[in-house]
Structure formats: structure tokens, C-alpha cells
Amino acid sequence: MDPSMSNNQVLERIRSIQSGGGSLAKKAVKVADPELMRNALFYFPSWDNAIQAAND
């Protein structure tokens, strides 16, 4: 699979969801933004790792 977003775009989208008060629960993101989830799991070993990287 080729990613449709860059690593930085993934992190920015996670930060945007957080700042907007949206849920970062894995199931919620899979439903609301499957593209984000696919790309996050391309760059990071888990969804939790992607969230942590966005907060670093």
C-alpha cells in the first residue's frame, strides 16, 4: 500500500481532531476517517504510537 498522506499530514490531522474536541478512540477514527487510520498504521506500529507521536 502506498500512503496517500505524509507522516506530517497524519500527525497534523490527529492534532486537529484533538484540538477540535473529537474522539481519538480507534473505532471512532476508523469510522469517521478511515484514510487517516490507514495512513497512521502505515507510518506507526499502532494507533496509540501515532497519537503519542502527535503529542510529542
Order of alpha helices (4+ residues) and beta strands (2+ residues): alpha-alpha-alpha-alpha
